[in-house]
Each structure stands twice: as structure tokens, then as C-alpha cells.
């Protein structure tokens, strides 16, 4: 699976409620910015995404302008996208809807462990991801 397919697989996993943390590099320098959150280091990313998966559902993720570029060496890629996303927070009983902007960086990890959902199909891992709404700076 190439970097672009990995981004698509991440969107699919989000829609279906599958674990998302296997898509991220197991590094202390991994970072994920979401709407209202900053997760730094793989342990924090893993726990934040586990909690999100447990407490939310009914996800809509509609990609609008996905652009993925792979670097000359073939081991790094970056992406950007405009994404409509919506979900239900089960704990609060609230449905959220946002027009968002996504960007991030992926690295090819040929030695990545393959023991979970998402990991069996790709060797690409997000090392950084940023999701914001139009009003965010």
C-alpha cells in the first residue's frame, strides 16, 4: 500500500470504528493535533485515539481535495486534504459536524510490526498529523 492508500485506509478505519493508533509511528516524536487536542509521543497518541474510538461513532469522513506527495527517496510523504467530518459523542449525546483541513507527514517503515488492524496492510506510518477547522489558526 502506498502513502495515498494509507491516508484512505485511515479514513476508512475512522468511519468503521477500527483502531487508529496502528497508523502512527511508535516514536516519542510522533504528534497528532486534532480539533481541540494535542497528542505528543506515541503512547499519548495511542491512548487518545483509543479513547476517541470508545466514546464516539457514526463517523462521516468525506475527502474533498486529497493531495499526497512522496519524496524523491520514496521513504517520506506528505499530504493535505479538505475533509467534511461528523461524529456522535456517545458520552455527551451530541452530534458534531465540521469542515476541516488535514495535513501531515508519513514515513515508510519496512520493519513496522504487523499485529493489529491497519498494520497488516501498510508499512507507512504518520509521524505528524494536523486536523483543524476553518476558524482555527
Backbone as CSV, one residue per row, in Angstrom:
resi,resn,N_x,N_y,N_z,CA_x,CA_y,CA_z,C_x,C_y,C_z
1,UNK,0.851,-1.166,0.000,0.000,0.000,0.000,0.901,1.234,0.000
2,UNK,0.596,2.192,-0.873,1.394,3.404,-0.930,0.870,4.430,0.085
3,UNK,1.516,5.587,0.147,1.160,6.602,1.137,-0.270,7.105,0.942
4,UNK,-0.669,7.313,-0.309,-2.031,7.802,-0.559,-3.072,6.780,-0.108
5,UNK,-2.836,5.525,-0.388,-3.762,4.473,0.047,-3.794,4.377,1.572
6,UNK,-2.681,4.678,2.224,-2.638,4.659,3.681,-3.540,5.740,4.265
7,UNK,-3.509,6.944,3.685,-4.403,8.008,4.141,-5.850,7.561,3.959
8,UNK,-6.168,6.986,2.806,-7.524,6.482,2.568,-7.921,5.385,3.541
9,UNK,-6.988,4.513,3.859,-7.259,3.431,4.818,-7.507,4.005,6.216
10,UNK,-6.807,5.080,6.551,-7.032,5.743,7.835,-8.457,6.304,7.889
11,UNK,-8.882,6.970,6.817,-10.252,7.493,6.754,-11.253,6.347,6.904
12,UNK,-11.009,5.238,6.210,-11.902,4.085,6.298,-11.964,3.530,7.721
13,UNK,-10.810,3.450,8.380,-10.768,2.947,9.760,-11.541,3.876,10.686
14,UNK,-11.436,5.175,10.465,-12.184,6.137,11.271,-13.683,5.940,11.081
15,UNK,-14.112,5.784,9.833,-15.533,5.566,9.543,-16.072,4.291,10.188
16,UNK,-15.268,3.243,10.173,-15.756,1.932,10.636,-15.502,1.675,12.112
17,UNK,-14.839,2.596,12.800,-14.594,2.420,14.228,-13.449,1.475,14.545
18,UNK,-12.579,1.233,13.564,-11.401,0.396,13.801,-10.333,1.202,14.524
19,UNK,-9.396,0.540,15.195,-8.323,1.263,15.880,-7.522,2.131,14.905
20,UNK,-7.197,3.332,15.346,-6.458,4.285,14.520,-4.984,4.364,14.889
21,UNK,-4.656,4.053,16.120,-3.270,4.214,16.569,-2.262,3.387,15.788
22,UNK,-2.620,2.223,15.200,-1.604,1.488,14.441,-1.086,2.237,13.210
23,UNK,-1.773,3.280,12.802,-1.334,4.056,11.644,-0.214,5.039,12.004
24,UNK,0.099,5.173,13.287,1.087,6.155,13.732,2.402,5.484,14.102
25,UNK,3.496,6.213,13.886,4.836,5.718,14.208,4.992,5.614,15.719
26,UNK,5.568,4.517,16.159,5.824,4.283,17.575,7.107,5.010,17.968
27,UNK,6.977,6.341,18.092,8.118,7.213,18.389,7.687,8.264,19.404
28,UNK,8.620,8.710,20.213,8.344,9.794,21.164,8.096,11.115,20.449
29,UNK,8.557,11.240,19.204,8.406,12.487,18.459,7.130,12.540,17.630
30,UNK,6.341,11.476,17.605,5.081,11.472,16.864,4.127,12.477,17.505
31,UNK,3.428,13.235,16.661,2.485,14.224,17.176,1.206,14.209,16.342
32,UNK,0.070,14.388,17.021,-1.217,14.487,16.348,-1.993,15.645,16.965
33,UNK,-2.317,16.620,16.112,-3.175,17.712,16.519,-4.566,17.419,15.978
34,UNK,-5.552,17.464,16.853,-6.937,17.306,16.443,-7.693,18.575,16.784
35,UNK,-8.978,18.554,16.585,-9.799,19.699,16.951,-9.816,19.748,18.482
36,UNK,-9.105,20.709,19.031,-9.087,20.888,20.477,-8.135,19.992,21.243
37,UNK,-7.197,19.312,20.572,-6.274,18.442,21.300,-4.893,18.461,20.675
38,UNK,-3.909,18.161,21.501,-2.540,17.946,21.036,-2.054,16.688,21.733
39,UNK,-1.700,15.681,20.941,-1.187,14.424,21.466,0.267,14.313,21.036
40,UNK,1.172,14.185,21.997,2.596,14.170,21.708,3.204,12.865,22.193
41,UNK,3.898,12.170,21.300,4.505,10.882,21.621,3.512,9.759,21.379
42,UNK,4.028,8.630,20.895,3.151,7.518,20.543,2.249,7.062,21.692
43,UNK,2.742,6.937,22.931,1.832,6.487,23.997,0.618,7.405,24.153
44,UNK,0.827,8.716,24.069,-0.284,9.652,24.202,-1.207,9.584,22.985
45,UNK,-0.640,9.449,21.788,-1.445,9.304,20.576,-2.286,8.040,20.669
46,UNK,-1.668,6.934,21.052,-2.376,5.659,21.166,-3.545,5.766,22.143
47,UNK,-3.298,6.303,23.330,-4.359,6.400,24.327,-5.457,7.372,23.914
48,UNK,-5.068,8.505,23.315,-6.064,9.462,22.856,-6.970,8.885,21.781
49,UNK,-6.384,8.148,20.849,-7.179,7.551,19.778,-8.006,6.373,20.280
50,UNK,-7.491,5.615,21.248,-8.299,4.545,21.855,-9.543,5.129,22.519
51,UNK,-9.347,6.184,23.264,-10.467,6.825,23.940,-11.475,7.369,22.931
52,UNK,-10.982,7.989,21.869,-11.865,8.514,20.831,-12.703,7.398,20.220
53,UNK,-12.075,6.273,19.911,-12.788,5.153,19.300,-13.855,4.597,20.241
54,UNK,-13.564,4.577,21.536,-14.504,4.031,22.519,-15.692,4.950,22.783
55,UNK,-15.523,6.260,22.623,-16.555,7.206,23.042,-17.288,7.889,21.897
56,UNK,-16.897,7.589,20.654,-17.544,8.220,19.500,-17.936,7.173,18.470
57,UNK,-18.796,7.575,17.541,-19.191,6.671,16.463,-19.993,7.406,15.412
58,UNK,-20.549,6.645,14.485,-21.342,7.203,13.385,-20.547,8.240,12.600
59,UNK,-19.286,7.919,12.343,-18.386,8.856,11.671,-18.711,8.997,10.192
60,UNK,-18.684,10.243,9.736,-18.669,10.576,8.313,-17.329,11.248,8.051
61,UNK,-16.643,10.812,7.022,-15.359,11.403,6.638,-15.371,11.498,5.123
62,UNK,-15.538,12.718,4.621,-15.640,12.928,3.177,-14.480,13.782,2.700
63,UNK,-13.546,13.144,2.019,-12.360,13.799,1.487,-12.747,14.699,0.318
64,UNK,-12.182,15.909,0.305,-12.514,16.842,-0.756,-11.386,17.123,-1.728
65,UNK,-10.146,17.181,-1.248,-9.022,17.545,-2.115,-7.744,16.867,-1.645
66,UNK,-7.767,15.572,-1.574,-6.585,14.863,-1.090,-5.430,15.019,-2.071
67,UNK,-4.305,15.453,-1.529,-3.066,15.562,-2.281,-1.992,14.867,-1.463
68,UNK,-1.338,13.873,-2.059,-0.257,13.152,-1.389,0.961,13.193,-2.294
69,UNK,2.088,13.587,-1.727,3.342,13.670,-2.477,4.364,12.800,-1.764
70,UNK,5.024,11.942,-2.527,6.091,11.107,-1.980,7.427,11.726,-2.366
71,UNK,8.320,11.837,-1.382,9.630,12.435,-1.619,10.478,11.605,-2.560
72,UNK,11.549,12.210,-3.055,12.423,11.565,-4.030,12.972,10.229,-3.560
73,UNK,13.307,10.102,-2.290,13.850,8.849,-1.778,12.800,7.760,-1.613
74,UNK,11.530,8.141,-1.637,10.450,7.175,-1.529,10.113,6.733,-0.125
75,UNK,10.774,7.298,0.891,10.517,6.879,2.268,9.754,7.911,3.086
76,UNK,9.454,9.070,2.503,8.706,10.120,3.174,7.620,10.623,2.243
77,UNK,6.511,11.000,2.839,5.406,11.568,2.063,4.704,12.601,2.936
78,UNK,4.020,13.521,2.292,3.224,14.494,2.998,1.890,14.609,2.294
79,UNK,0.883,15.026,3.059,-0.455,15.095,2.477,-1.190,16.318,3.002
80,UNK,-2.218,16.698,2.248,-3.163,17.725,2.682,-4.530,17.350,2.126
81,UNK,-5.566,17.825,2.796,-6.914,17.492,2.355,-7.899,18.456,3.017
82,UNK,-9.008,18.671,2.343,-10.174,19.329,2.926,-11.176,18.216,3.190
83,UNK,-11.616,18.091,4.438,-12.439,16.950,4.831,-13.658,17.429,5.605
84,UNK,-14.850,17.033,5.136,-16.034,17.187,5.967,-16.053,15.991,6.890
85,UNK,-16.166,16.247,8.193,-16.273,15.129,9.116,-17.345,15.407,10.156
86,UNK,-17.997,14.322,10.544,-19.052,14.396,11.544,-19.014,13.111,12.364
87,UNK,-19.405,13.228,13.626,-19.436,12.059,14.505,-20.389,12.327,15.654
88,UNK,-20.738,11.280,16.350,-21.560,11.371,17.541,-20.698,11.064,18.754
89,UNK,-20.737,11.959,19.731,-20.080,11.734,21.014,-21.094,11.007,21.890
90,UNK,-20.841,9.721,22.148,-21.797,8.899,22.887,-21.949,9.347,24.337
91,UNK,-20.876,9.824,24.951,-20.944,10.245,26.347,-21.780,11.502,26.522
92,UNK,-21.682,12.439,25.579,-22.413,13.703,25.678,-23.744,13.668,24.938
93,UNK,-23.914,12.678,24.059,-25.131,12.607,23.266,-25.234,13.742,22.262
94,UNK,-24.099,14.171,21.726,-24.061,15.304,20.798,-23.483,14.860,19.460
95,UNK,-24.082,15.355,18.390,-23.572,15.146,17.036,-22.762,16.374,16.632
96,UNK,-21.524,16.161,16.192,-20.647,17.240,15.753,-20.446,17.147,14.249
97,UNK,-20.334,18.309,13.585,-20.050,18.377,12.154,-19.076,19.529,11.914
98,UNK,-18.034,19.266,11.122,-17.018,20.268,10.855,-16.513,20.164,9.429
99,UNK,-16.224,21.327,8.830,-15.396,21.403,7.634,-13.977,21.550,8.161
100,UNK,-13.094,20.621,7.796,-11.757,20.617,8.378,-10.681,20.631,7.306
101,UNK,-9.477,20.958,7.768,-8.275,20.892,6.940,-7.339,19.888,7.606
102,UNK,-6.784,18.999,6.820,-5.862,17.984,7.320,-4.521,18.158,6.616
103,UNK,-3.457,17.921,7.354,-2.133,17.845,6.751,-1.278,16.941,7.633
104,UNK,-0.228,16.410,7.042,0.632,15.553,7.828,1.784,14.981,7.029
105,UNK,2.604,14.249,7.753,3.787,13.617,7.190,3.771,12.139,7.538
106,UNK,4.160,11.321,6.557,4.257,9.876,6.750,5.676,9.424,6.444
107,UNK,6.075,8.342,7.094,7.352,7.695,6.799,7.092,6.235,6.491
108,UNK,7.853,5.724,5.537,7.776,4.290,5.239,8.555,3.569,6.333
109,UNK,7.950,2.543,6.893,8.561,1.758,7.964,8.548,0.286,7.565
110,UNK,9.540,-0.161,6.805,9.528,-1.551,6.321,9.626,-2.584,7.431
111,UNK,10.120,-2.181,8.594,10.235,-3.123,9.698,9.106,-2.962,10.716
112,UNK,8.034,-2.241,10.333,6.939,-1.982,11.267,6.269,-3.288,11.687
113,UNK,5.911,-3.386,12.970,5.196,-4.583,13.415,3.858,-4.695,12.702
114,UNK,3.411,-5.891,12.519,2.157,-6.125,11.784,1.231,-7.000,12.616
115,UNK,0.795,-6.441,13.738,-0.017,-7.261,14.625,-1.362,-6.642,14.972
116,UNK,-1.792,-5.651,14.220,-3.077,-5.050,14.522,-3.755,-4.539,13.273
117,UNK,-5.011,-4.112,13.402,-5.729,-3.551,12.255,-4.947,-2.386,11.675
118,UNK,-4.886,-2.320,10.373,-4.137,-1.262,9.706,-2.689,-1.636,9.514
119,UNK,-2.110,-2.313,10.492,-0.699,-2.670,10.410,-0.451,-3.803,9.436
120,UNK,-1.444,-4.618,9.194,-1.248,-5.755,8.297,-1.236,-5.312,6.840
121,UNK,-1.662,-4.088,6.561,-1.817,-3.679,5.175,-0.878,-2.569,4.734
122,UNK,-0.123,-1.980,5.625,0.729,-0.863,5.218,1.999,-0.800,6.040
123,UNK,3.044,-0.307,5.428,4.270,-0.042,6.166,4.462,1.463,6.354
124,UNK,3.516,2.267,5.900,3.583,3.714,6.082,2.982,4.073,7.436
125,UNK,3.616,5.013,8.138,3.129,5.474,9.429,3.112,7.003,9.445
126,UNK,2.082,7.556,10.070,2.048,9.001,10.288,3.052,9.344,11.383
127,UNK,3.891,10.332,11.129,4.780,10.851,12.162,4.262,12.199,12.659
128,UNK,3.379,12.797,11.886,2.730,14.031,12.283,1.423,14.180,11.540
129,UNK,0.401,14.648,12.246,-0.900,14.896,11.624,-1.501,16.119,12.297
130,UNK,-2.125,16.968,11.481,-2.778,18.164,11.991,-4.165,18.253,11.369
131,UNK,-5.176,18.325,12.221,-6.559,18.489,11.783,-7.084,19.763,12.448
132,UNK,-7.606,20.677,11.644,-8.134,21.928,12.205,-9.392,22.324,11.451
133,UNK,-10.169,23.203,12.072,-11.348,23.755,11.426,-10.963,25.073,10.760
134,UNK,-11.824,25.554,9.918,-11.524,26.761,9.171,-11.222,27.950,10.080
135,UNK,-11.839,28.022,11.233,-11.629,29.128,12.154,-10.371,28.987,12.999
136,UNK,-9.732,27.793,13.010,-8.517,27.591,13.798,-7.351,28.319,13.153
137,UNK,-6.391,28.694,13.979,-5.164,29.296,13.451,-3.982,28.426,13.751
